[in-house]
Amino acid sequence: MTFIREDFLLESPQARTLYFDYAADLPIIDYHNHLSPRQIATDHNFENSTQAWLSGDHYKWRAMRTLGIGEEYITGDAPDEEKFMKWAWAVPQTVRNPLYHWTHLELQRYFGITDLLDERNARDIYEQTSLRLRQPSHSARGLLGRMRVEVVCTTDDPVDSLEFHRQAQSLKTGPRLLPAFRPDAAYSIGDPKAYSRYLDRLETAAGMSIRNYADLLQALDARLAYFHKQGCRIADHGLGQLAFFATPYCDIEKLFRDVQAGRVPEAQEMRYFEFATLSHLCRQYHSRGWVQQFHLGALRDTNTRMRETLGPDTGFDSIGDFPQARGLAGFLDHLDRSDQLAKTILYNLNPSWNEVFATMAGNFNDGSIRGKIQFGSGWWYNDQLQGMERQLDALSNMGLLSCFVGMLTDSRSLLSFPRHEYFRRLLCNLLGADIERGRLPDDTDFLGKIVRDICYFNAKAYFDF
């Protein structure tokens, strides 16, 4: 029988009141994830639970590799049922990893299964969940509906056609599917051959030739306008760190031509190209009233042998230790000097920099917009119990928790939305503990409004979809 009962993570009467009376039934605005627009627009039904649950989930892949499970059962060609059996065997050995909580929350919330998953009941649970996933109630949109998801913002390259977003919007029912502009490839010039191939795709999408750097910016502006027309109000960027240059480092037009000719740029040239392109894009976001997000601090694709075998983004990334403060401050100030700093969310992967990011956000809140600059929720390796508590504590101590826009899934799985419940329970438990200790007034109406704002209403006002 499950350990996830009604009072899971809620360790005081006040915490339970805050959660059940104010947070539990709120809709979800998931403003950053990596879900498939195709699956949502076509209301996809998964054939089995392996396809819905294990495909693309780097968290599970890393755990299975750590336990000595061969790649055949992770990203390889083993039958789906055998892959599920291996995962079921692995689950009991993930205790104290967030996977243990997430797995059993997802089994309960989507399938009503309260048994703890292991190799003994794996086949029965595989059959139960797979059968359910083939039903209309558990289609892609059905799964979102079960979690009261109101808005889903996917992560989309400027070259994407957004055809499935248009298809989903034409349905007029269910959650709103909106794009988010992710232009990382547009300024990633380290591999000239790959960059040339990307420019070919951008030319096709923008309907114009890109012969020089000015053309590149014009093509990106055209795609920004197209995304805006399709309802996009968010941009997202994944970077090790933000670069800042007080004066031009090189002739950017010449650099662009050199890369087009096949020259591999130096490290500082790549950083300058990224800075210059981002500066232009961020001013465009401001002019359109968008929110810009910066996910900073990941050290990606560190395992050369596995990258060459499986390709990039297959679960071999870690927390980086890049310097952050000076470049981040310089970049934000560069935009703020001309009052062109858009609403901004900063996510930090290295928790040792939490206070840096929390205080950095305060440097650029100017009274024009409530919570204009946000220290974003615990991201990636920090979206677990301790990581989220540390983020909330830093935000509370260095900023204003009451203005926080709350949680997101950052997930590739349609079964990941109980992470919002997990966050809401944890938030209510922190506030409930403060009430018990006498650090906050025992006024659940007052604190309940703050909970509701963090879980839903702040995001609804901030993004203004």
C-alpha positions as CSV (number, residue, x, y, z in Angstrom):
1,M,0.0,0.0,0.0
2,T,1.2,3.5,-0.8
3,F,2.9,5.9,1.5
4,I,1.4,8.8,-0.6
5,R,-1.7,9.5,1.5
6,E,-3.9,12.5,1.7
7,D,-1.5,14.3,4.0
8,F,1.7,13.5,1.9
9,L,4.3,16.2,2.7
10,L,1.8,18.1,4.8
11,E,3.2,17.9,8.3
12,S,0.8,20.3,10.2
13,P,-2.9,21.1,10.4
14,Q,-2.2,24.5,9.0
15,A,-0.3,23.0,6.0
16,R,-3.2,20.7,5.3
17,T,-5.7,23.7,5.4
18,L,-3.6,25.8,3.1
19,Y,-3.2,23.0,0.6
20,F,-6.8,21.5,0.5
21,D,-8.7,24.8,0.9
22,Y,-6.5,27.0,-1.3
23,A,-4.2,25.2,-3.6
24,A,-5.3,21.7,-4.5
25,D,-8.0,22.5,-7.0
26,L,-6.4,25.4,-8.8
27,P,-5.8,25.1,-12.6
28,I,-2.3,24.7,-13.9
29,I,-0.4,27.2,-16.1
30,D,2.7,25.2,-17.3
31,Y,4.7,28.0,-18.9
32,H,7.8,25.9,-19.7
33,N,8.0,22.3,-20.9
34,H,9.3,20.2,-23.8
35,L,6.1,18.4,-24.6
36,S,5.2,17.4,-28.2
37,P,2.8,19.8,-29.9
38,R,1.9,17.1,-32.3
39,Q,0.8,14.8,-29.6
40,I,-1.4,17.4,-28.0
41,A,-2.9,18.7,-31.2
42,T,-3.7,15.3,-32.6
43,D,-4.9,14.1,-29.1
44,H,-2.5,11.2,-29.3
45,N,-3.1,7.9,-27.5
46,F,0.0,6.0,-26.4
47,E,0.1,2.4,-27.2
48,N,1.6,1.5,-23.9
49,S,3.1,3.0,-20.7
50,T,6.7,2.7,-21.8
51,Q,6.0,5.1,-24.7
52,A,4.2,7.5,-22.4
53,W,6.4,7.2,-19.4
54,L,10.0,6.2,-20.3
55,S,10.5,7.7,-23.8
56,G,12.6,10.8,-23.5
57,D,12.9,10.8,-19.7
58,H,16.5,11.5,-18.9
59,Y,15.9,11.3,-15.2
60,K,14.8,7.6,-15.5
61,W,17.5,6.9,-18.0
62,R,20.2,8.1,-15.7
63,A,18.9,6.0,-12.8
64,M,18.7,2.9,-14.9
65,R,22.2,3.3,-16.1
66,T,23.5,3.8,-12.6
67,L,21.8,0.5,-11.7
68,G,23.7,-1.3,-14.4
69,I,20.8,-1.7,-16.8
70,G,22.0,-1.9,-20.4
71,E,21.2,0.7,-23.0
72,E,19.2,-1.8,-24.9
73,Y,16.5,-1.4,-22.2
74,I,16.8,2.4,-22.0
75,T,17.1,3.9,-25.5
76,G,17.7,0.7,-27.4
77,D,15.6,-1.8,-29.3
78,A,14.3,-4.0,-26.5
79,P,10.5,-4.5,-26.6
80,D,8.6,-1.9,-24.7
81,E,7.3,-4.4,-22.2
82,E,10.8,-5.5,-21.3
83,K,11.9,-1.9,-20.9
84,F,9.0,-1.4,-18.4
85,M,10.0,-4.5,-16.5
86,K,13.5,-3.1,-16.1
87,W,12.2,0.2,-14.9
88,A,9.9,-1.5,-12.4
89,W,12.8,-3.4,-11.0
90,A,14.7,-0.1,-10.7
91,V,12.0,1.9,-8.9
92,P,12.4,0.5,-5.4
93,Q,16.1,1.4,-5.6
94,T,15.4,5.0,-6.3
95,V,14.4,5.8,-2.7
96,R,15.2,9.4,-1.7
97,N,15.5,10.3,-5.3
98,P,12.6,12.5,-6.6
99,L,11.8,9.7,-9.1
100,Y,10.5,7.6,-6.2
101,H,7.9,10.2,-5.3
102,W,7.1,11.2,-8.9
103,T,6.6,7.6,-10.0
104,H,4.0,6.8,-7.4
105,L,2.2,10.2,-7.6
106,E,1.8,9.6,-11.3
107,L,0.5,6.1,-10.9
108,Q,-2.1,7.4,-8.4
109,R,-3.2,10.5,-10.2
110,Y,-3.5,9.2,-13.7
111,F,-4.4,5.5,-13.1
112,G,-5.7,5.2,-9.5
113,I,-2.9,2.7,-8.7
114,T,-1.8,2.9,-5.1
115,D,0.5,-0.2,-5.1
116,L,4.2,0.4,-4.9
117,L,5.8,-0.5,-8.3
118,D,8.4,-3.3,-8.3
119,E,9.2,-6.3,-10.4
120,R,6.5,-8.5,-8.7
121,N,3.6,-6.4,-9.9
122,A,5.2,-4.8,-13.0
123,R,3.4,-6.9,-15.6
124,D,0.0,-6.3,-14.1
125,I,0.6,-2.5,-13.8
126,Y,2.0,-2.4,-17.3
127,E,-1.1,-4.0,-18.7
128,Q,-3.5,-1.8,-16.6
129,T,-1.8,1.4,-17.5
130,S,-1.3,0.5,-21.1
131,L,-5.0,-0.4,-21.5
132,R,-6.0,2.9,-19.9
133,L,-3.7,4.9,-22.1
134,R,-5.4,3.6,-25.2
135,Q,-8.7,4.9,-24.0
136,P,-10.1,8.4,-24.9
137,S,-10.0,9.4,-21.2
138,H,-6.2,9.0,-21.3
139,S,-5.4,10.6,-24.6
140,A,-2.9,13.5,-24.6
141,R,-5.6,16.1,-24.0
142,G,-7.4,13.8,-21.7
143,L,-4.3,13.5,-19.5
144,L,-3.9,17.2,-19.4
145,G,-7.6,17.6,-18.5
146,R,-7.3,15.2,-15.6
147,M,-4.7,17.6,-14.1
148,R,-6.7,20.7,-14.8
149,V,-4.0,22.1,-17.1
150,E,-5.2,25.4,-18.5
151,V,-2.1,26.5,-20.6
152,V,0.8,24.6,-22.0
153,C,3.8,26.5,-23.4
154,T,6.1,24.2,-25.4
155,T,9.7,25.0,-26.5
156,D,10.0,25.8,-30.2
157,D,12.8,26.7,-32.5
158,P,12.4,29.8,-34.7
159,V,12.3,27.5,-37.8
160,D,9.3,25.6,-36.5
161,S,6.1,25.9,-38.6
162,L,3.9,25.9,-35.4
163,E,1.3,23.9,-37.5
164,F,0.3,21.8,-34.5
165,H,-0.2,24.9,-32.3
166,R,-2.5,26.3,-35.0
167,Q,-4.3,23.0,-35.2
168,A,-4.8,22.8,-31.4
169,Q,-6.0,26.4,-31.2
170,S,-8.7,25.7,-33.8
171,L,-10.2,23.1,-31.5
172,K,-11.5,25.7,-29.1
173,T,-11.7,23.2,-26.2
174,G,-9.2,21.8,-23.7
175,P,-5.9,23.5,-22.6
176,R,-4.4,26.3,-24.7
177,L,-1.3,25.2,-26.5
178,L,1.1,28.1,-27.0
179,P,4.6,28.2,-28.4
180,A,7.7,29.6,-26.7
181,F,10.5,31.0,-28.9
182,R,13.8,29.1,-28.3
183,P,16.5,30.7,-30.6
184,D,19.6,29.0,-29.2
185,A,20.6,27.5,-32.6
186,A,20.5,31.0,-34.2
187,Y,23.6,32.1,-32.3
188,S,25.4,28.7,-31.8
189,I,28.2,29.2,-34.3
190,G,30.8,26.8,-32.9
191,D,30.2,24.3,-35.6
192,P,30.2,26.1,-39.0
193,K,28.8,23.2,-40.9
194,A,25.9,22.6,-38.5
195,Y,25.3,26.4,-38.4
196,S,25.1,26.6,-42.2
197,R,22.5,23.8,-42.2
198,Y,20.5,25.7,-39.7
199,L,20.7,28.9,-41.7
200,D,19.3,27.0,-44.7
201,R,16.3,26.1,-42.5
202,L,15.9,29.6,-41.2
203,E,15.9,31.0,-44.7
204,T,13.1,28.7,-45.7
205,A,11.1,29.5,-42.6
206,A,11.6,33.3,-43.0
207,G,11.2,33.3,-46.8
208,M,14.4,35.2,-47.4
209,S,18.1,34.8,-48.1
210,I,20.6,35.2,-45.3
211,R,23.8,36.6,-46.8
212,N,25.0,38.6,-43.9
213,Y,24.5,39.3,-40.2
214,A,21.9,42.0,-40.8
215,D,19.9,39.4,-42.8
216,L,20.1,37.0,-39.9
217,L,18.5,39.6,-37.6
218,Q,15.9,40.4,-40.1
219,A,15.0,36.7,-40.5
220,L,14.8,36.3,-36.7
221,D,12.5,39.4,-36.5
222,A,10.2,37.8,-39.2
223,R,10.0,34.6,-37.1
224,L,9.3,36.6,-34.0
225,A,6.4,38.3,-35.7
226,Y,5.1,35.0,-36.9
227,F,5.4,33.5,-33.4
228,H,3.6,36.5,-31.9
229,K,0.7,36.1,-34.3
230,Q,0.4,32.5,-33.1
231,G,0.0,33.6,-29.5
232,C,3.6,33.3,-28.4
233,R,4.4,35.6,-25.4
234,I,7.5,33.8,-24.1
235,A,11.1,33.4,-25.2
236,D,13.5,30.9,-23.6
237,H,17.3,30.4,-23.7
238,G,19.5,27.7,-22.4
239,L,23.1,29.0,-21.8
240,G,26.0,28.1,-19.6
241,Q,26.2,31.8,-18.7
242,L,25.2,35.1,-20.1
243,A,28.0,37.1,-21.8
244,F,28.4,40.8,-21.7
245,F,30.7,43.1,-23.7
246,A,30.9,46.8,-22.9
247,T,32.5,47.5,-26.3
248,P,32.5,45.6,-29.5
249,Y,34.9,42.7,-29.5
250,C,35.2,42.2,-33.2
251,D,33.5,43.1,-36.5
252,I,30.4,41.0,-36.3
253,E,29.6,41.1,-40.0
254,K,33.1,39.8,-40.8
255,L,32.7,37.1,-38.1
256,F,29.4,36.0,-39.7
257,R,31.0,35.8,-43.1
258,D,34.0,33.9,-41.8
259,V,31.7,31.3,-40.1
260,Q,29.7,31.0,-43.3
261,A,33.0,30.3,-45.1
262,G,33.7,27.5,-42.7
263,R,36.1,29.1,-40.1
264,V,35.7,27.8,-36.6
265,P,35.4,30.8,-34.3
266,E,37.4,31.4,-31.2
267,A,35.7,31.1,-27.8
268,Q,35.4,34.9,-27.2
269,E,34.1,35.4,-30.8
270,M,31.3,32.9,-30.0
271,R,30.5,34.6,-26.8
272,Y,30.4,38.0,-28.6
273,F,28.2,36.7,-31.3
274,E,25.8,35.3,-28.7
275,F,25.8,38.5,-26.8
276,A,25.1,40.7,-29.8
277,T,22.3,38.5,-31.2
278,L,20.7,38.1,-27.8
279,S,20.8,41.9,-27.2
280,H,18.9,42.4,-30.4
281,L,16.4,39.6,-29.6
282,C,15.8,40.8,-26.1
283,R,14.9,44.3,-27.3
284,Q,12.4,42.8,-29.6
285,Y,10.9,40.8,-26.8
286,H,10.5,44.0,-24.8
287,S,8.8,45.8,-27.7
288,R,6.2,43.0,-27.9
289,G,5.6,42.7,-24.2
290,W,7.0,39.2,-24.0
291,V,8.6,37.4,-21.0
292,Q,12.2,36.2,-21.5
293,Q,13.5,33.2,-19.6
294,F,17.2,32.4,-19.1
295,H,18.1,28.8,-18.0
296,L,21.7,29.2,-16.9
297,G,24.4,26.8,-15.6
298,A,24.1,23.4,-17.3
299,L,27.3,21.6,-18.4
300,R,25.9,19.6,-21.4
301,D,26.9,16.4,-23.2
302,T,29.9,15.7,-21.1
303,N,30.4,12.1,-22.1
304,T,32.0,12.0,-25.5
305,R,31.7,8.2,-26.0
306,M,28.0,8.2,-25.2
307,R,27.3,11.3,-27.2
308,E,28.9,9.8,-30.2
309,T,26.9,6.6,-29.7
310,L,23.4,8.0,-28.8
311,G,23.6,11.7,-29.9
312,P,23.3,14.9,-27.9
313,D,20.8,15.5,-25.1
314,T,20.5,11.9,-24.0
315,G,21.1,12.3,-20.3
316,F,24.8,13.1,-19.8
317,D,24.5,16.7,-18.5
318,S,25.4,18.0,-15.1
319,I,25.5,21.1,-13.0
320,G,28.2,23.5,-14.1
321,D,30.3,25.9,-12.1
322,F,30.4,28.8,-14.5
323,P,30.8,32.3,-13.0
324,Q,27.4,34.0,-13.3
325,A,27.1,37.3,-11.5
326,R,29.1,39.8,-13.4
327,G,28.0,38.8,-16.9
328,L,24.4,38.5,-15.8
329,A,24.4,41.9,-14.2
330,G,26.1,43.5,-17.2
331,F,23.7,41.9,-19.7
332,L,20.6,42.9,-17.8
333,D,21.9,46.4,-17.1
334,H,22.8,46.7,-20.9
335,L,19.1,46.3,-21.7
336,D,17.8,48.3,-18.7
337,R,19.9,51.4,-19.6
338,S,17.6,52.1,-22.5
339,D,14.5,50.8,-20.6
340,Q,14.3,47.8,-22.9
341,L,14.5,45.1,-20.3
342,A,11.5,42.8,-20.7
343,K,9.9,40.8,-17.9
344,T,12.6,38.2,-17.1
345,I,12.8,34.9,-15.3
346,L,16.2,33.7,-14.2
347,Y,16.8,29.9,-13.5
348,N,19.9,28.7,-11.9
349,L,21.1,25.1,-12.1
350,N,23.8,25.4,-9.5
351,P,22.1,25.8,-6.1
352,S,25.2,27.4,-4.6
353,W,24.3,30.5,-6.7
354,N,20.7,30.7,-5.4
355,E,21.3,33.9,-3.4
356,V,23.2,35.5,-6.3
357,F,20.2,35.0,-8.6
358,A,17.6,36.0,-6.0
359,T,19.5,39.3,-5.3
360,M,20.2,39.9,-9.0
361,A,16.4,39.8,-9.7
362,G,15.9,42.6,-7.1
363,N,18.5,44.8,-8.8
364,F,16.3,45.3,-11.8
365,N,12.8,45.4,-10.4
366,D,11.9,49.0,-11.1
367,G,8.3,49.4,-9.8
368,S,6.8,49.2,-13.3
369,I,5.5,45.6,-13.1
370,R,4.7,43.4,-10.1
371,G,7.6,40.9,-9.9
372,K,9.1,42.1,-13.2
373,I,12.3,40.1,-12.7
374,Q,11.8,36.7,-11.2
375,F,14.1,34.2,-9.6
376,G,12.6,31.1,-11.2
377,S,11.6,27.8,-9.6
378,G,13.9,25.0,-8.8
379,W,15.1,23.8,-12.3
380,W,16.2,20.4,-13.5
381,Y,18.4,18.9,-10.7
382,N,16.7,21.3,-8.3
383,D,13.1,20.4,-8.9
384,Q,13.2,18.0,-6.0
385,L,12.1,18.5,-2.4
386,Q,15.3,20.0,-1.0
387,G,16.1,22.0,-4.2
388,M,12.7,23.6,-4.2
389,E,12.8,24.4,-0.5
390,R,16.3,26.0,-1.0
391,Q,15.0,28.1,-3.9
392,L,11.9,29.2,-1.9
393,D,14.0,30.1,1.1
394,A,16.5,32.2,-1.0
395,L,13.6,33.9,-2.7
396,S,11.8,34.6,0.5
397,N,14.9,35.9,2.3
398,M,16.3,38.0,-0.6
399,G,13.1,38.9,-2.5
400,L,9.4,38.6,-2.2
401,L,7.8,35.1,-2.2
402,S,4.4,36.7,-2.6
403,C,5.2,37.8,-6.1
404,F,6.6,34.4,-7.3
405,V,5.1,33.0,-10.5
406,G,5.4,29.4,-9.3
407,M,6.2,26.0,-10.7
408,L,6.6,24.5,-14.1
409,T,7.3,20.9,-15.3
410,D,10.2,21.4,-17.7
411,S,9.2,18.0,-18.9
412,R,8.9,15.8,-22.0
413,S,6.2,13.6,-20.5
414,L,2.5,14.2,-20.5
415,L,2.5,12.3,-17.2
416,S,4.6,14.8,-15.3
417,F,2.0,17.3,-14.1
418,P,1.7,15.9,-10.5
419,R,5.0,17.9,-10.1
420,H,2.7,20.9,-9.7
421,E,0.9,19.1,-6.9
422,Y,4.3,18.2,-5.3
423,F,5.4,21.9,-5.4
424,R,2.0,23.1,-4.0
425,R,2.2,20.6,-1.1
426,L,5.8,21.6,-0.3
427,L,4.9,25.3,-0.4
428,C,2.0,24.9,2.0
429,N,4.1,22.8,4.3
430,L,6.8,25.4,4.5
431,L,4.2,28.1,5.4
432,G,2.4,25.8,7.8
433,A,5.7,25.1,9.6
434,D,6.3,28.8,9.9
435,I,2.9,29.2,11.5
436,E,3.6,26.4,14.0
437,R,6.9,28.0,15.0
438,G,5.3,31.4,15.5
439,R,7.1,33.0,12.5
440,L,3.9,33.8,10.7
441,P,0.4,34.6,11.9
442,D,-2.1,31.8,12.2
443,D,-4.3,33.3,9.5
444,T,-5.0,30.9,6.8
445,D,-7.2,33.3,4.8
446,F,-4.3,35.7,4.6
447,L,-1.7,33.1,3.7
448,G,-4.1,31.2,1.6
449,K,-4.4,34.1,-0.8
450,I,-0.6,34.2,-1.1
451,V,-0.6,30.4,-1.8
452,R,-3.3,30.8,-4.5
453,D,-1.3,33.7,-6.1
454,I,1.9,31.7,-6.2
455,C,0.2,28.6,-7.6
456,Y,-1.9,30.2,-10.3
457,F,-2.9,33.9,-10.2
458,N,0.6,35.5,-10.3
459,A,1.4,33.5,-13.4
460,K,-1.9,34.3,-15.0
461,A,-1.3,38.0,-14.6
462,Y,2.4,38.0,-15.4
463,F,2.2,36.2,-18.7
464,D,-1.1,37.7,-19.7
465,F,-1.7,35.1,-22.4
